[in-house]
Amino acid sequence: MDNLVEIVENQSKVISIQSGVISDLFTLLAQYMSADELNSLPQVDSINEAAILASECM
């Protein structure tokens, strides 16, 4: 059972790190693209969908 808890904790850490990297990369990208250009990217739709899901869990 302890091993399962450790696995879940590690997965949570990985997801948290990835989330931070995605946020940092999006911020960097936003420095080089207009808001309209960013909004036209399908990846932004996915980011927005994830943000909605995250807000519903809180």
C-alpha positions as CSV (number, residue, x, y, z in Angstrom):
1,M,0.0,0.0,0.0
2,D,2.8,2.4,0.8
3,N,4.2,1.9,-2.7
4,L,0.9,2.9,-4.2
5,V,0.8,6.0,-2.1
6,E,4.4,6.8,-3.3
7,I,3.4,6.3,-6.9
8,V,0.4,8.6,-6.6
9,E,2.5,11.3,-4.8
10,N,5.2,11.1,-7.5
11,Q,2.6,11.3,-10.3
12,S,1.1,14.3,-8.6
13,K,4.6,16.0,-8.4
14,V,5.2,15.2,-12.1
15,I,1.8,16.7,-13.1
16,S,2.5,19.8,-11.0
17,I,5.9,20.3,-12.6
18,Q,4.4,19.8,-16.1
19,S,1.7,22.3,-15.3
20,G,4.2,24.9,-14.3
21,V,6.2,24.3,-17.4
22,I,3.2,24.7,-19.6
23,S,2.2,27.9,-17.9
24,D,5.7,29.3,-18.3
25,L,5.9,28.3,-21.9
26,F,2.5,29.9,-22.6
27,T,3.6,33.1,-20.9
28,L,6.7,33.1,-23.0
29,L,4.7,32.5,-26.2
30,A,2.3,35.3,-25.3
31,Q,5.2,37.7,-25.5
32,Y,5.6,37.0,-29.2
33,M,2.0,36.6,-30.4
34,S,-1.0,38.8,-30.3
35,A,-4.1,37.8,-28.3
36,D,-5.9,37.0,-31.5
37,E,-3.1,34.7,-32.7
38,L,-3.0,32.9,-29.4
39,N,-6.8,32.5,-29.3
40,S,-6.7,30.9,-32.8
41,L,-4.4,28.1,-31.5
42,P,-6.3,24.8,-30.8
43,Q,-3.9,24.3,-27.9
44,V,-5.3,27.3,-26.2
45,D,-8.7,25.7,-26.3
46,S,-7.3,22.7,-24.5
47,I,-5.6,25.0,-21.9
48,N,-8.9,26.7,-21.3
49,E,-10.8,23.4,-21.0
50,A,-8.3,22.2,-18.5
51,A,-8.6,25.5,-16.5
52,I,-12.4,25.1,-16.4
53,L,-12.1,21.5,-15.2
54,A,-9.6,22.5,-12.5
55,S,-11.8,25.3,-11.3
56,E,-14.8,22.9,-11.0
57,C,-12.7,20.6,-8.7
58,M,-12.0,23.4,-6.2
